[in-house]
Amino acid sequence: MKSDLFLSEKNHVFRVSELNFAINQLLKVNIPLVWVRGEISNFMKAASGHCYFSLKDDQAQVRCVMFRNRYQLLTNPVGNGQQVEILATATLYEQRGDFQLTVEQIRPAGLGLLYEKFIRLKLLLESEGLFAADAKLALPAMPKRIGIITSPQAAALRDVLSTLKLRLPSVPVLLYPVPVQGTGSGEKIAAAIALANQRAECEVLILCRGGGSIEDLWAFNEEVVARAIATCKIPLISGIGHETDFTIADFVADERAPTPTAAAQRAVPDRHALLARLHTIAKQLEHAQHNRLQIAMQAVDYLQRRLVHPAQQLQRQSQQLAQWQQRLQRAYRYQWQQQQWQWLALKQRLSFASSDFPHFHQQLDHQQQRLVAAMQATYKDLSTRLNHAAQQLLILNPEQVLARGYSLVQDANGNIISAATQLAIGDELQISFASGKAKALVQEKSER
């Protein structure tokens, strides 16, 4: 790509500043951010906070500048002789015409390859389900013995032991010594995990190591360690490096702690918290027992008030019996008196009614005569009506009509024929007489 600053005239003469500016623009446009590997030399940090150094290999070198705002983000110190990888843009320092790299990031050499290896293994194990939450084992609330897998010389071991002693000194600790850095350390860590799982001497395991670079912690990124953790039947806590450090072992472990000290804190409860909890529970039990005692005492007082001496109870029941006896006697006398009054009333009514017996007999005879006369009149009227109805029925009887010489004509379906329009030549007829029936065929008809 050609910069717009280059003029089309062949014989145009550039000023030095114009040429350097045009070259700088060409570099910025055509060369993006790139990673460059080499050794740091001639490192210098200016009073402004900017850093200047050269990055070289066995055949060439290039000047580099890292501005203060980027240098302050580095977590590890940078010095001469270090093999590093830098992320930088190619620029030209226009005032002197010096080619240089403007550095954005610095990491130890080989970190990119290790990181790529880390990512590949992480994706592989995650696809196999080694990181799944349902595969994690729950930590025991009160472990009887704790196993620690680390180096005996590691500062992390002292931190873990001191934390366990402060939190719960009564819990015994078993150490599985292994190297946590260097060649073959991953296989030895995996073997220690397998040994602890085989012996089953502990209820929880702590895999720990202090902080360091990615190369220092690489043993915990090896596949053999991850698979040993995954097959372990004892809950395992990982406390590797600092809070910002993550390893493959952290993802596979049943629980990840940011530091070794935090791993010890998660392995056992705090005795002070336990004692405080026990004290609170004891207070709650004491309060509950006190309440139950008060309720029981109130119940005893209530029952005591209800409790009556047998002699008093017998006397009270005797009084009740006497009262019931008096009420029964009064009720009997009242009932007897009521019956006496009713008997006297009935006797008086009967004596009054006995003087009217002849009059009642006369009325009864008179009513009987009226009843007999009414029955005879009704019978006569009903007989007259019955005879009249019989005569009417006899007049309407079709057999009487047939007896006078008439006949009943029906078609083959039994329908009564009352007009010649209902017939057709050749129809079959049935004729009923006062005595007997006959069949006929229609040979001729007249509708008049």
DRENNUTOR-685308 format. One record per atom (N, C-alpha, C): y, z, x. Coordinates in pm, whole numbers, plus 50000, padded with zeros to 5 digits. Layout:
BEGIN
YZX
...
***
This chain:
BEGIN
498815000050086
500005000050000
501225000050088
502244992650054
503434991050136
504584998150070
505355006050147
506475013650091
507615004450057
508375008749950
509545000949910
510645001450014
510515010850109
511565011950211
511495000650313
510324994050325
510224982550414
510894970650349
511864964750418
512614953450363
511854940450387
512174930750307
511474917950315
511954909350432
513154912350487
513634903950598
512814906350723
512474895450791
511674896850914
512434903751026
513694900751037
514464905551152
515224918451122
514814925751013
515514938250981
515214948651087
516214955451131
516084965851234
516164979451163
515084987951177
515045001151115
515755011251203
516345020651138
516785032651208
515555041651223
515585050351321
514425058951348
514125067951227
515145073451167
514935082251052
514325074650935
514775061850917
514215053850809
512735050950832
512405047750956
511005044750987
510125056950969
510585068451020
509775080751005
509615084450857
510655082950779
510575085950636
509565076850566
509645063750602
508725054250540
507285057250577
507035060750703
505665063950746
505165076650676
506055086450664
505675099050595
505285096450449
506045087550385
505725084150247
504385076850237
504135067850331
502855060850333
501695070650349
501855080550436
500795090450457
500535098650330
501605103150268
501455111450149
500795103850034
501145090850022
500615083049911
499175078849935
498825075450056
497525069350083
496455079150129
496855090850177
495855100650224
495995113150138
495045115750048
495125127549962
494705140050038
494525151149964
494025163450024
492625160950080
492395165150205
491105163050270
490705175950341
489375177550353
488845188650434
488615183350576
489075191050673
488945187250814
488345199050889
487335196450972
486655207051047
487045206251194
487235217851256
487555218251398
487765232451446
488235233451573
488445246551635
489945249151646
490345261551615
491755265251622
492135268251766
493275262851807
493825265851941
495345266251929
495975272752027
497445273752033
498015279751903
497295289751852
497755295751725
499015303851749
500005302251661
501265309551673
501795312151533
502215324751512
502835328551386
504315331151411
505175323151349
506615324351371
507185336251293
508425339651328
509095350851260
509285347951112
509365335551074
509535331750933
508275333950851
507125336350917
505855337950848
505025325350848
505615313950890
504845301550899
503955302051022
502785295351014
501835295151124
501685280851175
501595279751309
501445266751374
500245267751469
499415257351468
498255257151557
497765242751567
496805241051658
496165227951674
494705229151631
494215218551568
492825217851528
492175207051613
491125210651688
490575201051784
489055200851775
488505189951826
487075189051851
486905184051993
485735179252030
485505175252169
486155161952205
486775155252110
487345142152139
488825141052104
489345149152013
490745147551972
491255160751916
492575161051891
493195172551829
494365167851743
494785176651649
495905173451562
496685186251538
498015184751529
498835196351502
498755199951353
498865213151328
498765218051189
499865228351165
500295229051041
501265238950999
500785244850866
500875258150857
500535265050731
501715273950694
502325270850581
503515278150542
503175292250493
504195300650493
503985314950469
503325317650333
503755310750230
503215313450097
501725310650088
501225301350172
499785298550175
499055308050269
499695311550380
499055320350477
498815334350419
499715338750333
499575352050274
498375353250182
497845341950136
496685342150046
495365343550119
495355342450254
494115343350330
493585357650327
492265359150308
491635372350308
491115376250446
490835366450533
490335369250667
491355364650771
491495371950881
492455367850986
492035354851054
493025347751103
492805334851170
493275336151313
492465330851407
492835331651549
492235320351629
492625319851756
492155309351847
490645310051866
490035298451877
488615297551904
487735297451781
488325299451665
487515299551542
487205285351496
485965283551456
485565271051394
485855272351243
486735263751195
487185264851055
487155251250989
487285251750857
487495239850776
488805241850700
489695231850708
491005233150644
491155222450537
491825226150429
492205216750324
493675213550345
493985200750377
495345197650419
495725183550374
497025180950379
497585167550355
498165162350486
498015149350509
498555143050631
500045140050611
500875145050700
502335142950691
502885139650829
504135135750829
504845132650954
506085141450958
506225149151066
507445157051084
508525147451131
509405143851037
510315132551060
511315135251172
511755147751193
512775150451295
512275147151436
510975149251461
510435146451595
509435135151593
509075130151476
508105119351467
506695123751501
506395136651479
505085141951511
504175141251388
502995136151408
501985136151301
501375150051292
501185155051170
500655168651153
499935169651018
499175180551006
498485183850882
499135196150819
499515194950692
500065206350620
498905213250548
498585225550591
497355232350550
497595239850418
496635238250326
496665245550198
495665257150197
494455254950254
493425265350258
492715264950391
492145276650430
491335277650552
490095285850517
488945280650560
487705288050543
486855286150668
485935295650694
485075294150812
484265281350803
483985275350916
483225262950921
481825265350867
481355255950788
480045257150726
480065263950591
481215269750554
481295276450425
481105266650310
481605254650326
481445244750219
479985241450195
479215239850302
477795236950287
477045248650224
477415260950270
476775272750213
477115274150065
478355271250030
478775272449891
478025262249803
477885250149857
477145240049781
475685244249763
475115250049868
473735254949858
473645266349757
474645275049758
474705286149664
474745280849520
475575270949495
475725265449360
474425258749314
473785251149401
472545244449364
471455254549326
471315265049410
470295275149381
470625282749253
471895285649233
472305292849112
471965284748986
472255271748989
471955263348873
470445262448850
469665261548958
468215260648946
467645273248881
468015284948935
467475297448884
467955300248741
469175296248714
469695298348578
468935289748477
468595277448517
467815268748427
466425274248403
465885281948498
464565287848483
464595300848404
465785305748370
465905317848288
465915330748366
466125330348498
466135342548578
467385350948553
468435344748497
469675352248470
469765356748325
468775353648243
468875356348099
469005371248073
469805374747974
470045388847942
468775395547888
467945387947813
466745394047757
465685396747863
465865391447985
464935394148093
465305406648172
466495412348144
466955424248216
466235436648168
465915445648260
465285458448228
466355469048209
466125477948116
467095488648090
466945499548195
468075505348237
468065515948337
467655529048271
466845537348339
466475550348282
467675559748278
467735567848173
468865577048160
468815588048264
467615592648298
467465603448396
466295600148488
466505592248594
465395588448682
464855600448759
463535600348778
462895611148853
462945608549004
463015595949044
463115592649187
463805579249200
464635577849303
465435565849326
465025559649459
464825546449456
464525539349579
465725531149626
466005531249756
467135524049813
466585513949913
466965501349895
466535490549985
467765486050063
467835489850189
468975486250274
468625489650418
469575487350507
469375490550649
469695505250673
468875512150753
469165526350782
470505528250853
470975518150926
472245519250997
473445514950912
473225510650789
474325505350707
475215516750658
476525514050663
477465523750608
477295525150458
476795514550394
476575515150249
475545525850214
474535528050302
473525538250276
474145552050271
475065554950363
475735567950362
476565569650235
477225558950195
478035559950073
477145562749951
476005555849944
475105557749830
474525571849829
474065576649948
473465589949955
474475600849921
475685599549972
476715609749942
477065609549793
477115597649733
477415596849589
476305602849505
475035599949542
473915605749470
473885620849484
474225625849602
474235640349623
475305647149541
476455640549529
477535646449449
477205646049299
476595635149255
476365633549111
475125641049063
473995639749135
472755646149091
471895649049214
472165660049284
471455662649411
469965665649392
469535668849271
468135672549251
467205660549250
467725648249241
466885636449234
466455632349375
465165631449402
464725626949536
465005612049557
465205608549685
465545594849723
464515589849824
464065577449804
463105571249895
463755558749953
463755557550085
464395546150154
463335535850192
463625523150161
462825511850207
463675504450310
463475507250440
464375501550542
464125486750565
465195478850565
465115464450591
466405460150661
466355449750742
467605443850792
468295436150680
469595437350673
470355430850566
471195419250619
470965415250745
471725404150803
470925398350918
471025385450934
470345379051044
469175370651000
468565363951098
467455354851070
466255362451017
465695357550908
464495363650850
464765375850764
466025379650749
466315391750671
465995389550522
466165377350473
465865374850332
464405377250301
463495372350386
462065374450364
461725389250371
462355396650460
462065410950472
462585418750351
463735414650301
464255421250180
463305418650062
462845406150049
461905402949941
460615410749955
460135412550078
458905420150101
459095434850064
460285440350095
460545454250060
460585456149909
461175446649838
461195447449691
459795446749634
458985437849688
457605436549642
456815449349671
457045455549790
456355467849826
456735479149730
458035480349701
458475490849607
457895488549469
457805476049427
457225473049296
455735476149294
455045473549405
453605475949412
453305491049412
454095498749486
453845513249493
454255520449364
455265515549299
455765521649173
456055536449192
456725539549303
457065553549331
458395557749269
459205548049232
460555551049184
460745545449043
461695550948975
462025546248841
463215536748840
463945536148950
465055526748963
465245523749111
465635511249140
465875506949278
467335502849294
467865505749415
469235501649450
469145492349571
469595480049553
469675470449663
471135469549704
471465474149826
472875475449861
473135470850004
474395467350026
474905463650158
476415463950150
477075466750263
478525466850268
479105452850265
480425452050269
481105439250260
480945430750385
481315418250374
481225408950485
481525394850439
481425385450533
481665371450500
480475365850425
480615353550380
479515347250307
478295345450396
478545343450528
477415342450621
476705355950634
477495366950635
476895380150648
476055383850526
476495379350409
475795382750285
474775372350245
474515362350330
473695351050287
472255354950261
471755365450320
470375369450295
470135372450146
471185376950077
471055380149935
471255367949847
471495356349908
471595343749835
470345335149850
469335340449917
468125332549940
467205333149818
466505322449797
465655321149678
464525331249677
463975334349796
462855343549801
463265357449752
464505361449781
464985374449734
465165374149582
465735363249532
465955362149387
464635362949311
463625356049358
462355356149285
461655369649299
461835376549410
461255389949424
461895399549324
463215398349305
463895406949207
463415403649066
463235390749037
462835386548903
461445391648867
460535392448966
459165396948938
459015412048947
460045419048988
459965433649002
459945440148864
459035449248841
458905456248714
459705469148708
460405472348817
461245484348822
462695479948807
463485486448722
464905482748708
465615483248843
466365472648873
467015471449003
468525469548985
469295477249061
470745476349060
471175470249194
472035460049186
472565453949308
473975459049334
474195463949455
475525468249497
475825462149632
476235449549632
476345441649755
477795437749776
478335441249893
479685437149929
480745444249849
481865437349835
482995442649760
482955437349618
483955441449540
483985437749400
484105422749380
484775415949473
484975401449460
483795393349512
482825399949576
481675392749632
480595391449526
480085379249510
478985376649418
477885369449493
476645374249476
475485367849538
474485364349429
473485356449468
472425352849374
471685365349326
471535375049418
470855387449381
471585394749269
472915393849267
473695400349160
473345394549024
473155381249018
472875374848890
471465377848841
470505379548934
469115381948894
468865396748865
469615405548931
469395419948917
469555424348772
468895435248739
469005440548603
470415445648574
471115449948676
472515453848658
473225451848791
474445446348784
475235443948904
476365454148913
476475460749030
477575470049055
478525463549156
479825465849143
480765459249236
480665463949379
480195476349402
480085481949536
478815490449544
478375493849665
477225503049676
477475516549611
478695521649625
479025534449562
478905533549409
479395522549354
479285520649209
477825519449167
476975513349252
475555512449220
474935526349211
475285535249303
474785548949296
475285556049170
476525553449132
477065559649011
476335555048885
475885542448885
475175537448767
473715541548766
473185545548882
471765549048889
471485562748829
472415572148847
472185585848798
473415590548722
473245599148625
474395604848556
475095615248642
476315618348607
477095628448679
476705642248629
476315651148722
475865664248680
476975672148613
478205669948661
479315677048598
479475672448452
479335659448431
479415654448294
478235659648211
477025660248275
475875665648203
476075680248167
476595688048264
476815702248236
477865703948126
478915695448133
479935696248028
479335692547892
478475682247892
477825678247769
476895689247716
476135695447809
475265706547769
476065718347715
477205721047781
478065731847733
478585728747592
478975716247571
479455712347438
478345713547334
477135708947371
476015709947277
475675724547248
475725732947354
475455747247333
476475753547238
477745749747257
478775754847166
478525750047023
478135737347010
477845732046877
476655739346813
475605741746894
474445748946842
474825763246803
475625769746889
476055783346857
476875783746728
477775774146714
478585773446593
477715770646470
476745761346485
475865758246373
475005770346335
474505777646438
473695789546411
474515800346342
475775801746388
476665811546326
476905808046179
477115795246152
477325790946014
476075793445929
474915790345985
473675792645911
473465807445883
473815815945983
473675830445964
474605835345853
475845830345853
476775834345748
476285829945609
475785817545602
475265812645474
474075821145428
473195824745523
472035833045488
472475846945441
473485852545509
473985865745468
474595865045328
475345854445300
475905852945166
474795851645062
473745844445096
472625843145003
471955856544977
471815864745084
471225878145067
472095886844978
473415886045001
474325893744914
474205889444769
474115876544747
473995871344611
472685875944547
471585875344623
470305879844570
470285894844548
470985902044638
471035916544621
471765920444493
472845912744462
473555915544337
472685912344215
471845902444227
470975898944116
469755908144104
469395914944215
468215923644215
468495936144132
467625939344032
467765950843942
466565960043960
466825973343951
465745983243963
464775981443846
463475982743867
462515980843757
462795989743638
463216002443662
463496011443549
464666006243467
465706001243539
466855995743467
466455983243390
465645974843453
465205962843386
464355966043263
463455976543273
462645980743159
463505986243048
464535994043086
465435999442986
466205988342914
466655978442994
467395967342933
466505959242840
465245957142880
464335949742793
464005957842668
463905971342681
463665979742563
464815978942466
466025978742519
467195977442434
467195963942362
466865953242436
466795940142373
465725939942263
464565946542287
463495947042187
463955954442061
464705965242084
465205972641969
466205964341890
467055957141962
468015948541894
467305937641814
466275931641873
465555921141801
464845926941677
464315939341688
463645945641577
464635948141462
465835952841497
466855955141394
467255941941327
467435931541410
467815918541353
466715913341261
465445915341298
464335910741216
464285918341083
464525931541090
464515939440967
465645935140874
466835932840933
467955928540851
467655914740788
467075905840868
466755892640815
465715893540705
464725902340720
463675903940617
464285909340488
465155919440501
465775925140381
466665914740314
467385907140395
468245896940336
467435886240264
466325881940323
465465871940261
464845877340132
464395890040136
463775896040017
464785897039904
466035900839939
467085902139838
467415888439779
467455877939861
467735864439813
466635859939716
465385862639748
464285858939660
464345866539528
464755879339535
464905887139413
465985881139322
467065877039383
468155871039304
467695857739241
466995849639320
466515836939267
465525839239150
464655849239164
463665852239058
464355856638930
465405864938940
466155869638826
466865857938758
467435848838840
468135837238783
467175828338706
466005825838764
465015817638696
464515824438569
464375837638575
463915845038457
464925843938344
466205845238379
467245844038277
467265830038216
467165819538301
467165805838253
465975803238162
464795809238196
463615807338115
463765814237979
464375825837978
464575833037851
465545825537761
466545819537824
467495811737745
466845799037691
465965792737769
465345780337726
464285782437618
463655794037608
462585796337512
463075795637368
464355798937341
464895798637205
465165784337157
465195774537246
465465760437210
464215752137199
463005757937205
461775750037201
461605742037072
461875747136947
461715739036824
462655727036823
463865729536867
464825718536872
464365707636968
463795711937083
463285702237182
462115694337124
461235700837042
460105693836981
460585683236883
461615686436802
462165676736708
462745664636782
463475667236889
464045656136966
462935647537027
461855654037073
460755646637135
460085637637032
459855642736907
459225634536804
460115622736768
461405625436756
462335614636721
462345603736829
462355607536954
462365597937064
461055590137068
459945596737032
458645589937031
458625579236924
459155582336805
459195572436697
460065560636735
461205563136796
462085552336838
461395543536944
460655549937030
459955542437135
458895533337074
458135538336974
457085530236912
457695518536838
458805520836765
459465509936692
459995499336787
460565503736900
461115494136998
459995485837058
458855492137084
457735484837142
457195474537044
457095478036915
456605468536816
457555456836801
458865459336797
459845448536784
459785439336906
459655445237022
459575437137146
458325428637144
457195434037100
455935426637097
456055414837001
456665417236886
456815406536787
457685395336841
458775399136906
459685388936961
458985380737069
458245387237160
457565380037267
456475370837211
455785375237104
454735366637045
455345354036985
456495355636916
457165343936857
457565334136966
458145339237074
458585330637185
457395323837250
456245330437260
455065324637323
454525313237238
454495315137107
453985304537019
454885292237026
456175294437025
457115283237034
456915275437165
456765282637276
456555276237406
455255268337408
454205273637341
452925266537338
453045253537263
453795254037150
453995241737074
454755231237155
455785235737225
456545226437309
455655220637418
454835228537479
453945223937584
452935214037530
452465216537407
451505207337349
452135193837321
453425194037278
454125181337253
454285173337382
454565180237491
454815173437619
453545170137695
452395173437648
451135170937718
450865155837717
450725149237836
450475134837839
449145131037774
448195139637769
446925136337706
447115134337555
448015141837496
448305139937354
448915126037330
449785121737427
450375108237416
449275097837424
448325099337518
447235089837532
446365089937407
446235101537344
445405102437223
446005094537108
447295092137110
447935084437005
447855069537031
447115064837135
446915050837162
447655045537285
448365053837349
449055049537470
448125050837590
448495043837701
447695044637826
448645046337945
448045050838057
448805053238183
448385042838285
449355034338330
449075023438423
449545027538563
448635025738661
448945028938801
448485017438889
449185015539003
448735005239099
447625010839186
447225002639283
446085006739367
446395019239450
447695022039475
448085033739554
448325045939467
448165044739337
448345056139248
449745057539196
450645047839223
452015048539172
452035044139025
452795050938940
452895047938798
453725035438779
453235026138698
453925013538669
454645015038536
455985013738545
456775015038422
457495002238385
457424991638473
458114979038446
457314967738509
457414955738447
456684944238498
457214939738633
458434943438664
459024939538794
458314946238910
457534956438881
456834963438988
455514956539023
455154946038946
453854939938966
453984926039023
452884921739082
452764908039132
451424902639085
451334889039067
450094882739023
448994886139122
447884890539068
446734893839154
446664908639190
447694916839154
447644931239184
446514937639106
445924947639164
444864955339098
445504967339031
445154969938907
445724981038831
444604990438789
444995002938766
444075013138714
444705018538587
443965017838477
444495021738345
443715033838298
444495044638267
443895057138219
444135058038068
443025061137991
443085062937846
442885077437812
442955080637685
442705094437644
441295098337681
440425088637684
439055091437725
438585080137816
438555082637949
438055073038046
439155064838111
438705056338208
439605048238287
439045034338300
439925024438337
439475010738359
440365004438465
439804993538532
440544986138633
440794972138583
441954966538619
442334953038572
443094945938680
443134931938668
443894923738761
445024917138684
446164915838749
447334909638686
447184894538700
447094887438586
446984872938588
448274866238540
449014873838464
450254868238411
451174879938382
452494877838397
453434888438367
454684882438310
455394890538232
456664886438172
457644898038191
458774895038242
459754905738275
460664908638158
460504902338045
461364905637930
460864918037863
***
